[in-house]
Amino acid sequence: MKIGIGLPNQVRDVDPRVVPEWARRAEEAGFSTLGTVGRTAYPGVMDTVALAAAAGATQRIGLLSNVLIGTVWPATLLAKEVAGIDGVSGNRLTLGIGIGARPDDFVVDGLGPKGLGKRIDADLETYRSVWRGDLVGGGDNAAVPPGTRQVPLLFGGFAPAALARMARWGEGYIGGSMPVPVVADAFGKARAAWSEHGRQGQPRLVAIAYFALGDPDQGRAKIRDYYSNFGEMADMVAGTVRTTPEELRQAVQDFADLGADELVFNPGTDNLDDVAALADAVL
């Protein structure tokens, strides 16, 4: 199982200058992937910006949005942004995508928090079209340069429609920031959906776990704040934050036992020292 680390782009009141240095240290430490968490209505750095900064600061490490809320974006614009990040990085990006759940994240006129399933289905068609180099805007130009690839897709979500979308469009599934038994159930449903849709082999399965080593109390508080508009779920997610090397290593074992292909540890703070501390514990 590969071990990745999240960027602190959506830690409340993050210092944006931390992002490139965090990415550089993560690559030097030997993590497999840099992940991002995405929201609009929260005082952080947009996931596309964080991924672009990480692409410029690194050369080898994978990039993953886990997950980006696709439905808050006009589809052609997001497809162009994603293609640009992937190209700048040398094709290191995997787009982890979901439909969103918080109404305040939907700030673009005409793209409100309704009909999200139908919207993402149409958006996925648009992404593919843009990445193929089809013309956009009713004119004579494509949005992307020649050689742009179809960016690999992973999907989050728990609804049957989300799992079916994963099996139709994706390379695999991203489990939510939940206790291990909940993720185990979701992984099982993802595998079943994959098989039911006639896909060969197994889906790529990515797990997420929060951690905070330098300041555990602050890390838990910030994670609880991030999920605060989900009520009791905020306490549940905050309760899963790993704060000791022993808890981190247990998380690695737990998710390996579930058959995860990769585990991404998302940070609860923007403390740069936590990059090396996490590497010492799990790499």
C-alpha positions in Angstrom: 0.0 0.0 0.0 1.3 3.4 -1.0 1.4 6.2 1.6 0.6 9.8 0.6 0.2 13.1 2.4 -2.4 15.8 2.0 -1.5 19.5 1.5 -2.9 21.8 4.2 -4.8 23.9 1.7 -8.1 23.8 3.5 -6.8 24.1 7.1 -8.6 27.1 8.4 -6.5 30.3 7.9 -3.6 28.4 6.4 -0.6 30.5 5.4 -0.6 29.9 1.6 3.2 30.2 1.5 3.4 26.9 3.2 1.9 25.0 0.3 5.0 24.8 -2.1 7.4 24.1 0.7 5.1 21.4 2.1 5.0 19.8 -1.3 8.8 19.9 -1.7 9.4 18.3 1.7 6.8 15.6 1.0 8.5 14.6 -2.2 11.9 14.6 -0.5 10.5 12.4 2.3 9.3 9.8 -0.1 5.5 10.1 0.0 3.7 8.7 -3.0 1.1 11.4 -3.5 0.1 14.9 -2.5 -3.6 15.3 -1.9 -6.0 18.2 -1.5 -9.3 18.8 0.1 -11.7 21.2 -1.7 -14.2 23.8 -0.6 -15.2 27.3 -1.8 -16.8 28.8 1.3 -13.9 28.3 3.6 -10.8 30.4 4.4 -8.2 28.2 2.6 -6.5 27.8 -0.8 -8.6 26.4 -3.7 -7.5 22.9 -4.5 -6.7 23.7 -8.1 -4.3 26.5 -7.0 -2.7 24.2 -4.4 -2.2 21.4 -6.9 -0.7 23.8 -9.4 1.7 25.2 -6.8 2.6 21.6 -5.8 3.2 20.7 -9.5 5.7 23.6 -9.8 7.5 22.7 -6.6 8.0 19.0 -7.3 9.1 16.6 -10.1 8.0 13.1 -9.2 5.3 12.9 -6.5 1.8 12.1 -7.6 -1.0 14.7 -7.3 -4.6 13.9 -6.2 -7.7 16.0 -5.4 -9.4 14.0 -2.7 -12.0 15.2 -3.5 -12.6 18.3 -5.7 -16.3 19.5 -5.8 -16.8 19.4 -9.6 -20.3 20.7 -9.6 -19.4 24.2 -8.3 -17.3 24.9 -11.4 -18.4 25.6 -15.0 -17.4 22.3 -16.6 -15.3 23.7 -19.5 -13.3 26.0 -17.2 -12.6 23.2 -14.7 -11.5 20.8 -17.5 -9.1 23.4 -18.8 -7.7 24.1 -15.3 -7.2 20.3 -14.6 -5.6 19.7 -18.0 -3.2 22.6 -17.3 -2.2 21.2 -13.9 -1.7 17.8 -15.4 0.4 19.1 -18.2 2.6 21.3 -16.1 3.2 18.4 -13.7 4.2 16.0 -16.5 1.0 13.9 -16.2 1.1 13.3 -12.5 -2.5 14.4 -11.7 -5.4 12.2 -10.8 -8.7 14.0 -10.5 -10.7 12.8 -7.5 -14.1 14.3 -7.8 -17.5 14.5 -6.0 -20.7 16.4 -6.2 -20.6 18.3 -2.9 -23.0 18.7 -0.1 -22.7 22.2 1.5 -25.0 24.8 -0.1 -22.6 27.7 0.6 -20.0 26.2 -1.7 -22.1 26.9 -4.7 -21.3 30.5 -5.5 -21.5 30.6 -9.3 -24.8 32.0 -10.7 -26.8 29.2 -12.4 -24.8 26.4 -10.6 -26.8 26.0 -7.4 -26.9 23.0 -5.1 -29.7 21.2 -7.0 -29.7 18.5 -9.6 -26.1 17.7 -8.9 -26.1 14.1 -10.2 -27.4 15.1 -13.6 -25.0 18.0 -13.7 -21.9 15.9 -12.9 -22.9 13.4 -15.5 -23.1 16.1 -18.1 -19.9 17.7 -16.8 -18.0 14.4 -17.2 -18.9 14.3 -20.9 -17.6 17.9 -21.2 -14.3 17.0 -19.5 -13.7 14.2 -21.9 -14.6 16.5 -24.9 -12.3 19.3 -23.7 -9.4 16.8 -23.1 -9.9 15.3 -26.6 -9.3 18.8 -28.0 -12.8 19.4 -29.2 -13.6 23.0 -30.1 -15.1 25.1 -27.3 -17.2 28.3 -27.1 -18.7 28.0 -30.6 -15.4 29.1 -32.2 -12.5 27.6 -34.0 -10.3 26.8 -31.0 -9.8 24.0 -28.5 -9.2 24.8 -24.9 -6.1 22.7 -24.5 -2.9 22.1 -26.4 -2.2 18.9 -28.5 -1.0 16.0 -26.4 -3.4 16.6 -23.5 -4.5 13.3 -22.1 -7.7 12.0 -20.5 -6.9 12.8 -16.9 -7.6 9.7 -14.7 -10.7 10.0 -12.5 -11.4 8.7 -9.0 -14.8 9.2 -7.3 -16.0 9.8 -3.8 -19.5 9.5 -2.4 -21.7 6.8 -0.8 -24.9 6.9 -2.9 -25.5 4.1 -5.4 -25.5 6.6 -8.2 -22.0 7.8 -7.1 -20.7 4.2 -7.1 -22.2 3.6 -10.5 -20.6 6.7 -11.8 -17.3 5.5 -10.5 -17.7 2.2 -12.2 -18.6 3.9 -15.5 -16.1 6.7 -15.7 -13.4 6.1 -13.1 -10.3 4.2 -12.3 -11.5 3.7 -8.7 -12.9 5.1 -5.5 -11.9 7.4 -2.7 -13.2 6.5 0.8 -14.5 9.3 3.0 -12.7 10.5 6.2 -14.6 8.1 8.3 -13.9 5.3 10.9 -12.4 2.2 9.4 -15.6 0.1 9.5 -17.5 2.7 7.5 -14.7 2.8 4.9 -14.6 -1.0 4.8 -18.3 -1.0 3.9 -17.8 1.7 1.2 -14.9 -0.2 -0.3 -17.0 -3.3 -0.5 -19.8 -1.5 -2.3 -17.3 0.1 -4.7 -15.9 -3.3 -5.6 -19.4 -4.6 -6.1 -20.4 -1.7 -8.4 -17.2 -2.3 -10.4 -18.1 -5.9 -11.0 -21.7 -5.2 -11.7 -20.8 -2.8 -14.5 -18.6 -5.4 -16.1 -15.2 -3.7 -15.3 -12.2 -6.0 -15.3 -9.9 -6.4 -12.4 -10.4 -4.3 -9.3 -11.0 -0.5 -8.8 -8.1 1.5 -7.3 -9.1 2.2 -3.7 -7.8 5.2 -1.9 -8.3 5.8 1.9 -8.0 9.1 3.8 -7.0 9.6 7.4 -6.5 12.8 9.3 -3.4 13.4 11.4 -1.9 16.1 13.7 1.4 15.5 15.5 2.9 18.8 16.5 -0.3 20.2 18.0 -3.0 17.5 18.4 -5.6 19.6 20.1 -5.4 22.3 17.4 -5.6 19.7 14.7 -8.7 18.1 16.1 -10.3 21.5 16.6 -9.6 22.6 13.0 -10.9 19.3 11.6 -14.0 19.6 13.7 -14.4 23.2 12.4 -14.1 22.1 8.8 -17.0 19.7 9.2 -19.0 21.8 11.6 -22.0 22.2 9.4 -22.5 18.5 9.3 -23.5 18.4 13.0 -22.6 15.2 14.9 -20.5 14.0 12.0 -17.9 16.7 12.8 -17.2 15.1 16.2 -17.0 11.7 14.6 -14.4 12.8 12.0 -12.5 14.8 14.6 -12.4 11.7 16.7 -10.5 9.8 14.0 -7.6 12.2 13.9 -4.4 10.2 14.5 -2.0 12.1 16.9 0.7 9.6 17.8 3.1 7.4 15.8 1.4 4.4 17.2 -2.0 5.5 16.0 -0.6 6.3 12.6 1.0 2.9 12.2 -2.2 1.3 13.3 -4.1 3.3 10.6 -1.6 2.0 8.0 -2.3 -1.6 9.1 -6.1 -1.1 9.3 -6.4 0.3 5.8 -3.9 -2.2 4.3 -6.1 -4.9 5.8 -9.0 -3.4 3.9 -7.1 -3.8 0.6 -6.5 -0.1 0.1 -4.1 0.7 -2.7 -3.1 4.0 -1.1 -3.6 5.8 2.1 -3.4 9.6 2.2 -2.9 11.2 5.5 -4.5 14.7 5.5 -3.1 17.3 7.9 -5.1 19.0 10.7 -2.6 21.9 10.8 -0.2 23.7 8.5 2.8 22.9 10.7 5.6 22.0 8.3 7.4 19.9 10.9 4.5 17.4 10.7 5.7 16.3 7.2 8.9 14.9 8.5 7.2 13.6 11.7 4.7 11.7 9.6 7.4 10.3 7.4 9.3 9.1 10.4 6.3 7.2 11.7 4.9 5.5 8.5 7.5 5.4 5.8 
